[in-house]
Amino acid sequence: MRPRAAGPSVRRTGWRRLRLGLRRTFGRPRGAWTLAAPLLLQELALVGAGAAMTLLAARLGPAAVAAIGWVEVLAQMLHALIGAVAIGATVAAAQAVGAARRIDDARLTRRLQRRLSPLAADALALVGVGSLGLSLALWLLREPLVDTLLPGVEPAVRAHALAYLAGHIVADVPAGLVMVAAGLLRGMGRTAAATRIQLVMTASQLLLAAVCMHGLGWGVDGAALALVLSRLLALAVALRALAWLWPQPVAAATTRPARPATGRLRHVGRALLARWRRRGWRSLASRQARAVVRVGWPTAVESGFFHVGKLLTQALVAGSGTAALAANFIAFSICGFINIPGNALGHAGTTLIGQSLGAGRPRRAQAQLQRLHRSARRALIALALPVAAAAPALAALYSADAAVQRLAAQLVWLNALFIPVWAASFVLPAALRGAADTRHALAVATVGMWSCRVLAGWLLGVQAGWGVIGVWLGMFADWSLRGWLFHRRAESGRWLPPAA
């Protein structure tokens, strides 16, 4: 008797087993990838937008590329301060959502609105005032800043840098408000809405930059204008996404036949202005604002140390020659794609841990942290292996120099070897921020940065003569120390609130 051929039910069973196996390997904790999937798209969009802007600037000549590239590096350091406040807003919103979900679903929406609307208003006011003050200071100091940090450059580079820096300064206020609004949405678990804001900002900047820089022939001035307009457009989308926090009265909705988008924006603007008139400068010292700053200031200092350390290690690499500097840039560009799942899961972990602790479920938060680390480690390894195998071919896409290709491939191979440690050193602290455990992260990052990444990188790269390989080994030592300390912190449970 011949065996029966595999029918549809057998095929469905095999597919179901495969899905269950993938879910057990990568899909824990439950809900992590649902939150992380939009963030993966956002990270890919950011990487692709950076490459596209480089190509647009390259058509204007090397002076424009150098000026725009330098301003972007400076802007990353400044935005790290605002990003820290956005992280504080994410944690505060996540814990508020978790606390509100202790009650029945019938009252959930109104409870969330009462908890989150003052938090959103005060966080936006805090960043708006802070960004405005920072922008005014930078505007007054922009010429001395360029002359100090770019001494002896060509007049064309200086002029382009001043023009693009002016655009960044004007765009700082709407950009800061967009970052905080996206952080609030991520804390609520609405990562798709936060990603939509980022995609609108990125796509509009690229489109406007192409039109203004090359279509209208405005060059770097066109790039600065595109930057400002894209941030304003993203701010409108962000405020519209937050409009449900301030529900419109039924009577107003029936008597005003305005278009939905315009009506929502006007309503949100009136709500924010009404709270500012009622509270004034006290909004910057409210309980909600203090909760955001309490989480955000250690993250701001940590980000500042991290960027300063990166600049110092770049200086160490620059002393090893042009080939080493080129290989360092290429390897970082390739390895950046490997880190995308880890970054997305870290952001998702902040939301999950914050919501679990806000709901008064510390055991669930501890289990989620362990499973999140396990999933991130496995996902990073699964992505690092094929990238390492294709490292020589990928390096050849960036440079035709055989020495640069060989050195870049070696750096990618080393990165793949240490990628399991990366999950503990970066995904764990991102998730621990959901418990507002940011001061410990600051202490660990400070020790690791200065004792390993800078000091060990200098000893191995410069003193021992290992060049860029030695500098990267110092970076991996930083990963290892951070990963060990954060793993101990996660296992100890000392990051949980005292009441837990």
LOKOLFI-968681 format. One line per field, with one value per residue (C-alpha): x, y, z negated; residue in three letters; residue number from 1. Coordinates in steps of 0.001 Angstrom, whole numbers, plus 500000, padded with zeros to 6 digits. Each point is the difference from the previous one (the first is absolute). Layout:
<recs>
u <- X	... .
v <- Y	... .
w <- Z	... .
aa <- ALA	... .
i <- NUM	... .
</recs>
This chain:
<recs>
u <- 500000	501525	500303	497717	501487	500273	496738	499140	499517	503514	501476	498073	501325	503576	499566	498454	502953	502416	498146	499941	503709	500808	497722	501684	503456	499512	496448	500225	498814	496560	499299	503653	500174	496575	501470	503413	498851	499142	503269	501902	498454	500907	503652	500258	498480	502517	502951	498697	499245	503537	501427	497607	500876	503687	499383	498017	502766	502708	498606	500755	503692	502340	499573	496257	500523	502549	497822	496759	501790	501618	496743	498193	502582	499595	496193	500113	501726	497437	497039	501267	498979	496467	499882	500652	496874	498119	501131	498760	496647	499890	500580	497480	497344	500608	499647	496867	498467	500826	498460	496833	499509	499438	496369	497301	500039	496834	501796	503434	499923	498868	502496	502829	498974	500021	503425	501730	498679	501797	503126	500017	499320	502731	502563	499360	500249	503253	501607	498557	501478	503297	500358	499189	502687	502545	499147	500419	503401	501171	498797	502049	503076	499764	502904	502471	498925	500777	503298	501044	499053	500976	503220	501720	497367	499278	497645	497478	499841	499572	497182	498171	500408	498540	497032	499148	500608	497532	497381	500657	499695	496630	498795	501097	496738	497600	502476	500106	496214	499796	502474	498034	496660	501449	501342	496555	498424	502575	499271	496308	500870	499108	503326	498353	498853	503480	501547	497521	501214	503622	499206	498110	502915	502606	498102	499040	503579	501386	497339	500329	503795	500062	497698	501654	503647	499974	496631	500050	503778	500148	502777	500709	497453	497386	501102	499561	496524	498979	501153	497820	496881	500208	500183	496980	498021	500999	498939	496515	499723	501258	497507	497194	501020	499780	496614	498033	501475	497851	496538	497870	496589	497129	498405	503182	500362	496468	500075	503413	500167	503779	502142	501053	503765	499729	497379	502107	503105	498104	498423	503364	501566	497195	500293	503758	499692	497209	502153	502955	497801	498665	503318	502612	503585	498769	499498	503777	500144	496818	499903	499818	502969	502059	499279	501246	503153	500737	500298	501410	502949	502183	499240	501018	503347	500531	499292	502364	502815	499307	500278	503121	501537	499139	501700	503123	500161	499532	503050	501943	499020	500907	503571	500278	499737	497453	499455	499202	497609	498207	499783	498666	497216	499090	499922	497793	497638	499712	499705	497296	497602	500734	499072	496564	498034	501748	499181	496360	499644	501651	497401	497228	501431	499796	496266	499325	501920	498483	496453	500508	501400	497300	497449	501671	501350	503746	500324	498626	502456	502932	498937	499537	503496	501607	498050	500653	503744	499858	497998	502267	503150	498685	498698	503318	501978	497668	500576	503718	500970	498934	501301	503400	500068	499301	502337	502639	497340	498213	503260	500740	496783	501459	503604	502152	503152	500989	501631	496898	497752	502136	500168	496257	499175	502199	498167	496612	501188	501092	496664	498157	502147	498988	496385	498512	501529	498422	496521	500822	501851	497362	496655	499943	500576	497420	497442	501059	499110	496386	500594	501613	503312	502065	502511	501533	500222	501806	502561	500638	500259	502444	502314	499867	500502	503044	501731	499498	498905	502321	502852	500236	499476	502893	502259	499267	499557	502725	502472	499956	499883	496959	498292	496273	499867	501243	497474	497167	501278	499724	496399	499302	501503	497492	497197	501185	500262	496630	498353	501316	498927	496554	499445	500808	497633	497197	500463	500192	496575	501308	498660	496420	498146	500306	496301	500427 .
v <- 500000	503312	502784	502943	503226	502874	501900	503617	499108	498549	503059	502272	498021	500386	503733	500272	498182	502316	503077	498635	499267	503503	501488	498023	500979	503670	501002	500369	501873	500101	503336	501051	499605	501592	503145	499574	499384	503664	501032	497669	501861	503305	498986	498824	503270	502019	498043	500297	503712	500669	498291	501901	503378	499210	499302	503238	501994	498241	501554	503448	499275	498998	503305	499425	496376	501015	502818	498008	496984	502090	501742	496642	498649	503110	499728	496400	501116	502763	497777	497453	502464	500310	496255	499420	502001	497946	496809	501417	500707	496431	498503	502298	499284	496231	499888	502154	497642	496994	501613	500957	496446	498739	501080	498678	500728	502108	502773	499473	502730	502777	498898	500062	503440	501400	498496	500682	503414	501992	497867	500721	503723	500482	497889	501993	503283	498879	499103	503001	502473	498101	499698	503689	501021	497666	501297	503640	499240	498120	502751	502594	497735	498309	501844	499601	496362	499283	501882	498130	496488	500427	502021	500783	498538	501312	503017	497896	497371	502697	501705	496720	498965	503302	499712	496413	500637	502910	497639	497494	502726	501161	496391	499117	501072	498016	497088	499857	500052	497205	497842	500382	499322	496832	498974	500432	497898	497234	499978	499551	497016	501869	499370	499959	503610	501017	498313	501735	503361	499058	498764	503191	502101	497928	499721	503681	501077	497886	501181	503668	499758	498536	502760	502916	498911	498936	500794	503651	500200	501312	497617	499780	502757	497734	497144	502262	501085	496368	499162	502691	499259	496234	500544	502299	497452	497202	502174	500405	496211	499406	502404	498462	496540	501312	501676	497181	501035	503149	498851	502630	500767	498549	503418	501482	497089	500476	503778	500264	498376	500455	497423	497202	500630	503766	499686	497555	502155	503099	498089	498630	503441	501562	497255	500443	503786	499829	497858	502360	503013	498198	498623	502253	499350	497593	497468	499626	498912	497911	496438	498734	502107	498882	496348	500568	501810	497438	497298	502221	501807	496888	498924	503456	499837	496429	501012	502957	497786	497493	502572	501576	496538	499326	503218	499053	496514	501479	502168	496874	498299	503076	499695	496562	501327	500551	496291	499301	502960	498849	496399	501225	501973	497081	497461	502247	500460	496231	499138	502620	497744	497121	502158	500999	497074	500591	503715	499296	497361	502348	502704	497400	498765	503490	500030	496415	500278	503412	498780	496839	501948	502641	497194	498744	496752	499848	496246	500408	502844	497844	497100	502381	501410	496559	498897	503299	499601	496424	500935	502964	497897	497308	502493	501858	496774	498832	503276	500338	496609	500676	503577	498731	497436	502746	502555	500058	500469	502700	501859	499916	501985	502902	500068	498632	500060	496412	501030	501887	497079	497495	502132	500792	496287	499178	502586	498573	496496	501231	501741	496760	498145	502396	500602	497746	502398	502989	498766	500107	503315	501964	498154	499349	503649	501186	497661	500931	503614	498854	499594	503482	498274	502629	501024	496525	500078	503348	498615	496874	501951	502489	497285	497979	502979	501516	496873	497787	501822	502985	498786	496407	501210	502431	497352	497327	502213	502610	498717	496348	501022	497908	502948	499867	496338	501003	502851	497603	497492	502788	500514	496277	500108	502778	497773	497067	502011	501696	496707	498241	502811	500387	496235	499953	502908	498241	496751	501711	501636	503200	501981	499289	502701	499686	499247	496986 .
w <- 500000	501091	497391	500508	501330	497596	500175	499094	496327	499780	501686	497652	497031	501239	500498	496531	498451	501786	498738	496451	500169	501211	497346	497224	501261	500813	499043	496236	498046	501533	501636	500326	503775	500414	498458	501649	503592	500747	498345	502337	502928	498371	499508	503597	501198	497982	501386	503555	499605	498785	503075	502314	498459	500467	503682	500410	498325	502038	503186	498552	499513	497158	498133	499611	498925	497355	498657	499831	498496	497263	499085	499819	497533	497847	500232	498784	496813	499432	500767	497465	497268	501374	500633	496309	499135	502602	498237	496706	501639	501352	496554	498286	502644	499868	496226	500157	502571	497841	496920	501885	501237	496480	500364	502310	503734	499894	498131	501562	502658	497658	497342	502555	501205	496458	499293	503304	501112	497240	500502	503731	499536	497377	501910	503179	498061	498376	503317	501803	497504	499782	503792	500462	497509	501610	503471	498939	498442	503088	502316	498139	499872	503390	501654	497076	499732	503652	499858	496839	501099	503651	499866	503264	502336	503453	500219	501944	497246	497350	501939	500612	496345	498786	502367	499078	496288	500169	501398	497208	497363	501343	500243	496449	498311	502250	500101	496197	499757	502592	498049	496763	501722	501551	496592	498447	502740	499525	496274	500754	502188	503217	501726	503426	499525	498813	503036	502308	498690	500662	503512	500852	498761	501865	503276	500068	499266	502850	502464	499062	499964	503514	501263	498180	500322	503648	501543	498902	499790	496421	498904	496282	499297	501555	497732	496962	501168	500589	496473	498422	502083	499391	496216	500071	502007	497602	497049	501504	500439	496436	498402	502015	498702	496421	500553	498332	496641	500120	501193	501689	498516	501999	500494	501420	502384	501348	500360	501663	503422	500297	501743	497576	500181	499596	497271	497994	500187	498911	497123	498794	500278	497957	497355	499635	499916	497398	497685	500421	499165	496946	498749	501609	499015	497332	502803	500192	496337	499825	498746	503588	501132	496997	500847	503558	498875	497292	502652	502727	498425	499414	503567	501270	498183	501193	503620	499683	498703	502763	502786	498491	499748	503635	501060	498013	501489	503472	499289	498995	503250	502047	498764	501620	503563	502736	500709	496350	499837	503152	498751	496661	501716	502299	497161	497855	502936	500571	496309	499563	501907	497588	497002	501343	498400	496671	500015	500856	497265	497488	500690	499800	496698	498503	500705	498857	496720	499220	500608	497909	497054	500337	499755	496812	501526	499173	500583	503492	500642	498846	502238	502935	499511	500104	503069	501766	499512	501270	503107	500795	499650	502323	502567	500082	500431	502767	501878	499230	501469	503635	499829	498806	502815	502547	498379	502790	502685	497980	499369	503738	500605	498016	501181	502822	497843	499128	496701	498886	500973	498076	496858	500064	500372	496989	497900	501036	499059	496568	499548	500816	497437	497220	501091	497243	497461	501766	499069	496277	500166	501925	500064	496239	498959	502547	498432	496456	500784	499826	496257	499858	499175	501816	497326	499924	503803	499775	497534	502074	503265	498460	498670	503216	502295	498327	498689	503063	503141	499534	497760	501275	503572	499599	498432	502605	503039	499455	497425	501097	503667	500933	501686	500679	498915	496547	499797	500836	497419	497420	501154	499608	496505	499231	501296	497883	496783	500560	500910	496897	497668	501576	499935	496293	499473	501871	498068	496609	500238	498374	502940	498896	498028	496194	499618	502319 .
aa <- MET	ARG	PRO	ARG	ALA	ALA	GLY	PRO	SER	VAL	ARG	ARG	THR	GLY	TRP	ARG	ARG	LEU	ARG	LEU	GLY	LEU	ARG	ARG	THR	PHE	GLY	ARG	PRO	ARG	GLY	ALA	TRP	THR	LEU	ALA	ALA	PRO	LEU	LEU	LEU	GLN	GLU	LEU	ALA	LEU	VAL	GLY	ALA	GLY	ALA	ALA	MET	THR	LEU	LEU	ALA	ALA	ARG	LEU	GLY	PRO	ALA	ALA	VAL	ALA	ALA	ILE	GLY	TRP	VAL	GLU	VAL	LEU	ALA	GLN	MET	LEU	HIS	ALA	LEU	ILE	GLY	ALA	VAL	ALA	ILE	GLY	ALA	THR	VAL	ALA	ALA	ALA	GLN	ALA	VAL	GLY	ALA	ALA	ARG	ARG	ILE	ASP	ASP	ALA	ARG	LEU	THR	ARG	ARG	LEU	GLN	ARG	ARG	LEU	SER	PRO	LEU	ALA	ALA	ASP	ALA	LEU	ALA	LEU	VAL	GLY	VAL	GLY	SER	LEU	GLY	LEU	SER	LEU	ALA	LEU	TRP	LEU	LEU	ARG	GLU	PRO	LEU	VAL	ASP	THR	LEU	LEU	PRO	GLY	VAL	GLU	PRO	ALA	VAL	ARG	ALA	HIS	ALA	LEU	ALA	TYR	LEU	ALA	GLY	HIS	ILE	VAL	ALA	ASP	VAL	PRO	ALA	GLY	LEU	VAL	MET	VAL	ALA	ALA	GLY	LEU	LEU	ARG	GLY	MET	GLY	ARG	THR	ALA	ALA	ALA	THR	ARG	ILE	GLN	LEU	VAL	MET	THR	ALA	SER	GLN	LEU	LEU	LEU	ALA	ALA	VAL	CYS	MET	HIS	GLY	LEU	GLY	TRP	GLY	VAL	ASP	GLY	ALA	ALA	LEU	ALA	LEU	VAL	LEU	SER	ARG	LEU	LEU	ALA	LEU	ALA	VAL	ALA	LEU	ARG	ALA	LEU	ALA	TRP	LEU	TRP	PRO	GLN	PRO	VAL	ALA	ALA	ALA	THR	THR	ARG	PRO	ALA	ARG	PRO	ALA	THR	GLY	ARG	LEU	ARG	HIS	VAL	GLY	ARG	ALA	LEU	LEU	ALA	ARG	TRP	ARG	ARG	ARG	GLY	TRP	ARG	SER	LEU	ALA	SER	ARG	GLN	ALA	ARG	ALA	VAL	VAL	ARG	VAL	GLY	TRP	PRO	THR	ALA	VAL	GLU	SER	GLY	PHE	PHE	HIS	VAL	GLY	LYS	LEU	LEU	THR	GLN	ALA	LEU	VAL	ALA	GLY	SER	GLY	THR	ALA	ALA	LEU	ALA	ALA	ASN	PHE	ILE	ALA	PHE	SER	ILE	CYS	GLY	PHE	ILE	ASN	ILE	PRO	GLY	ASN	ALA	LEU	GLY	HIS	ALA	GLY	THR	THR	LEU	ILE	GLY	GLN	SER	LEU	GLY	ALA	GLY	ARG	PRO	ARG	ARG	ALA	GLN	ALA	GLN	LEU	GLN	ARG	LEU	HIS	ARG	SER	ALA	ARG	ARG	ALA	LEU	ILE	ALA	LEU	ALA	LEU	PRO	VAL	ALA	ALA	ALA	ALA	PRO	ALA	LEU	ALA	ALA	LEU	TYR	SER	ALA	ASP	ALA	ALA	VAL	GLN	ARG	LEU	ALA	ALA	GLN	LEU	VAL	TRP	LEU	ASN	ALA	LEU	PHE	ILE	PRO	VAL	TRP	ALA	ALA	SER	PHE	VAL	LEU	PRO	ALA	ALA	LEU	ARG	GLY	ALA	ALA	ASP	THR	ARG	HIS	ALA	LEU	ALA	VAL	ALA	THR	VAL	GLY	MET	TRP	SER	CYS	ARG	VAL	LEU	ALA	GLY	TRP	LEU	LEU	GLY	VAL	GLN	ALA	GLY	TRP	GLY	VAL	ILE	GLY	VAL	TRP	LEU	GLY	MET	PHE	ALA	ASP	TRP	SER	LEU	ARG	GLY	TRP	LEU	PHE	HIS	ARG	ARG	ALA	GLU	SER	GLY	ARG	TRP	LEU	PRO	PRO	ALA	ALA .
i <- 1	2	3	4	5	6	7	8	9	10	11	12	13	14	15	16	17	18	19	20	21	22	23	24	25	26	27	28	29	30	31	32	33	34	35	36	37	38	39	40	41	42	43	44	45	46	47	48	49	50	51	52	53	54	55	56	57	58	59	60	61	62	63	64	65	66	67	68	69	70	71	72	73	74	75	76	77	78	79	80	81	82	83	84	85	86	87	88	89	90	91	92	93	94	95	96	97	98	99	100	101	102	103	104	105	106	107	108	109	110	111	112	113	114	115	116	117	118	119	120	121	122	123	124	125	126	127	128	129	130	131	132	133	134	135	136	137	138	139	140	141	142	143	144	145	146	147	148	149	150	151	152	153	154	155	156	157	158	159	160	161	162	163	164	165	166	167	168	169	170	171	172	173	174	175	176	177	178	179	180	181	182	183	184	185	186	187	188	189	190	191	192	193	194	195	196	197	198	199	200	201	202	203	204	205	206	207	208	209	210	211	212	213	214	215	216	217	218	219	220	221	222	223	224	225	226	227	228	229	230	231	232	233	234	235	236	237	238	239	240	241	242	243	244	245	246	247	248	249	250	251	252	253	254	255	256	257	258	259	260	261	262	263	264	265	266	267	268	269	270	271	272	273	274	275	276	277	278	279	280	281	282	283	284	285	286	287	288	289	290	291	292	293	294	295	296	297	298	299	300	301	302	303	304	305	306	307	308	309	310	311	312	313	314	315	316	317	318	319	320	321	322	323	324	325	326	327	328	329	330	331	332	333	334	335	336	337	338	339	340	341	342	343	344	345	346	347	348	349	350	351	352	353	354	355	356	357	358	359	360	361	362	363	364	365	366	367	368	369	370	371	372	373	374	375	376	377	378	379	380	381	382	383	384	385	386	387	388	389	390	391	392	393	394	395	396	397	398	399	400	401	402	403	404	405	406	407	408	409	410	411	412	413	414	415	416	417	418	419	420	421	422	423	424	425	426	427	428	429	430	431	432	433	434	435	436	437	438	439	440	441	442	443	444	445	446	447	448	449	450	451	452	453	454	455	456	457	458	459	460	461	462	463	464	465	466	467	468	469	470	471	472	473	474	475	476	477	478	479	480	481	482	483	484	485	486	487	488	489	490	491	492	493	494	495	496	497	498	499	500 .
</recs>
